[in-house]
């Protein structure tokens, strides 16, 4: 529509108002668009154990969760729990990750707004313990895209080393801690992974050793 104005003062005012209305509208649209930009506004956390299924993310602003693969690593039961699932005299072998050439660990990747980073880092530090360090690693999402995610790895002193699979399985039957028996811990890991549709050969083999009737 062409605006024809006989009064120069009125016409100038109309055009000025129209300019500000257009500018204001562009600012609003631009603001909404910037909130939807994917680059640099989100962070990812990769879980391979209880982080995958206990619902911790729902009350901490998680915007998306997807199955994902961490290449070059596999699950391993080499972290000795001396409190939650065992004791110092009878530790329970619990989950950790080990670097393995050609290995693949399938877990769950959680996406969060980057503004929550400090809060999430504090939560994970308290939850996992100071001996777990967060490492930034590439993970491949189920959608076939790749993102950089924080992965908790145990780097403390309570590491089970030099034992055969049979000897490690024997430790499970003797261990129990504040959260329950080591047997129930291993059973829970195996069942939860199955429920998520994740087939992990290390977990499956260890569970068969711990419970031959499985």
C-alpha positions in Angstrom: 0.0 0.0 0.0 1.3 3.5 -0.9 0.8 6.1 1.7 0.0 9.6 0.3 0.3 12.4 2.9 -0.7 16.0 2.3 0.5 17.2 5.7 4.4 17.1 5.8 4.6 17.2 9.6 2.0 14.4 10.0 3.7 12.4 7.2 7.1 12.6 8.9 5.7 11.5 12.2 3.9 8.5 10.5 7.1 7.4 8.8 9.1 7.8 12.0 6.6 5.6 13.9 6.5 3.1 11.1 10.3 2.9 11.2 10.4 2.3 14.9 7.6 -0.4 14.6 9.6 -2.2 11.9 12.8 -1.9 13.9 11.1 -3.2 17.1 9.7 -6.1 15.1 13.1 -7.0 13.7 14.6 -7.0 17.2 11.9 -9.3 18.5 12.3 -11.7 15.6 16.1 -11.5 15.8 16.0 -12.3 19.5 13.8 -15.4 19.0 16.0 -16.6 16.2 19.2 -16.3 18.3 17.7 -18.4 21.0 17.2 -21.2 18.6 20.8 -21.1 17.2 22.4 -24.5 17.9 26.1 -23.5 17.9 27.7 -22.7 21.3 24.5 -22.6 23.4 24.2 -26.2 24.5 26.4 -28.8 26.3 26.3 -32.6 26.3 27.0 -35.1 29.0 27.5 -38.8 28.2 26.3 -41.5 30.7 27.3 -45.1 30.6 26.0 -46.3 34.0 23.3 -45.1 36.4 23.3 -41.7 34.7 21.4 -43.3 31.9 18.3 -44.4 33.8 17.8 -42.8 37.3 16.1 -39.6 35.9 18.6 -37.2 37.3 18.4 -35.0 34.2 14.6 -34.3 34.3 14.9 -31.7 37.1 18.1 -30.2 35.8 16.9 -28.6 32.6 17.8 -31.4 30.1 16.4 -30.6 26.7 17.2 -33.8 24.9 18.5 -37.3 25.5 19.6 -39.8 22.8 21.5 -43.1 22.5 25.1 -42.4 21.6 28.4 -44.2 21.0 31.7 -43.4 22.5 34.4 -44.8 20.2 37.6 -46.3 21.5 36.2 -47.2 25.0 34.5 -50.1 26.6 32.7 -50.7 29.9 34.8 -52.5 32.5 34.1 -53.5 36.1 37.4 -52.3 37.6 36.4 -49.6 40.0 36.3 -50.9 43.6 33.3 -49.6 45.6 34.2 -49.6 49.3 31.1 -47.8 50.5 27.9 -48.0 48.4 28.2 -51.6 47.2 31.1 -53.0 49.2 33.6 -52.4 51.9 37.4 -52.0 52.1 37.8 -55.7 53.1 35.3 -56.8 50.5 35.0 -54.3 47.6 32.5 -54.5 44.8 33.7 -54.2 41.2 31.7 -51.4 39.7 31.5 -49.7 36.3 34.2 -47.6 34.7 35.5 -47.1 31.1 38.7 -48.5 29.7 40.5 -47.4 26.5 40.2 -50.2 24.0 41.4 -50.0 20.3 38.3 -50.5 18.2 36.0 -50.5 21.2 32.6 -48.9 21.3 30.6 -48.0 24.4 26.9 -47.3 23.7 25.3 -45.0 26.3 23.0 -42.0 26.5 23.9 -38.4 25.7 22.1 -35.6 27.5 21.8 -32.1 26.1 21.5 -29.1 28.4 21.6 -25.3 27.9 25.2 -24.1 28.2 24.1 -21.6 30.9 23.6 -24.5 33.3 27.2 -25.7 32.9 28.5 -24.7 36.3 25.5 -26.1 38.1 25.8 -29.4 36.3 29.5 -29.7 36.9 29.0 -29.2 40.6 26.2 -31.8 40.7 28.3 -34.4 38.8 31.3 -33.7 41.0 29.2 -34.3 44.1 27.5 -37.3 42.6 30.4 -39.2 41.1 33.1 -38.2 43.6 36.3 -36.2 43.2 38.1 -39.2 41.8 35.9 -39.1 38.7 37.2 -36.5 36.2 35.1 -35.2 33.4 36.8 -35.5 30.0 35.5 -33.8 26.8 35.2 -36.4 24.1 33.4 -36.8 20.7 30.4 -39.0 20.8 28.2 -40.1 17.8 24.5 -39.6 18.4 21.8 -42.0 17.2 20.9 -39.4 14.6 24.4 -40.0 13.2 25.7 -36.5 14.1 28.7 -36.0 16.3 28.9 -33.8 19.4 31.5 -33.1 22.1 30.3 -34.4 25.4 31.6 -34.5 29.0 32.4 -38.1 30.0 33.1 -39.1 33.7 36.2 -41.4 34.1 37.4 -42.8 37.3 41.0 -41.9 38.0 41.3 -42.7 41.7 43.3 -45.4 43.6 40.5 -47.9 44.1 41.2 -49.8 40.9 40.9 -53.6 40.6 43.8 -54.9 38.6 45.4 -58.2 37.8 42.4 -60.4 38.4 40.8 -62.9 36.1 37.1 -62.7 35.2 36.4 -65.6 37.5 38.2 -63.9 40.4 36.4 -60.6 39.8 33.0 -62.4 39.7 33.8 -64.1 43.0 34.3 -60.7 44.6 30.7 -59.8 43.7 29.2 -62.6 45.9 31.1 -61.5 49.0 30.5 -57.7 48.7 27.8 -55.6 50.2 27.6 -51.9 51.1 25.3 -49.1 52.2 23.2 -49.2 49.0 22.8 -53.0 48.9 24.6 -56.1 47.7 27.1 -56.1 44.9 25.1 -58.8 43.3 22.1 -56.6 43.0 24.3 -53.8 41.6 25.6 -56.1 38.7 22.1 -57.5 38.2 20.7 -53.9 37.9 23.3 -52.9 35.4 22.6 -55.9 33.2 18.8 -55.4 33.4 18.8 -51.7 32.8 21.0 -52.0 29.7 18.7 -54.7 28.3 15.7 -52.4 29.0 17.4 -49.6 27.0 18.0 -52.0 24.1 21.8 -51.8 24.6 23.8 -55.0 24.0 27.1 -54.8 25.8 29.3 -57.9 25.5 31.4 -57.1 28.6 28.4 -56.7 30.9 26.7 -59.7 29.4 29.7 -62.0 29.9 30.4 -60.7 33.4 26.7 -61.2 34.4 26.8 -64.8 33.2 29.9 -65.4 35.4 28.2 -63.8 38.4 24.9 -65.6 37.8 25.3 -68.7 35.6 21.5 -69.2 35.6 20.9 -65.9 33.9 
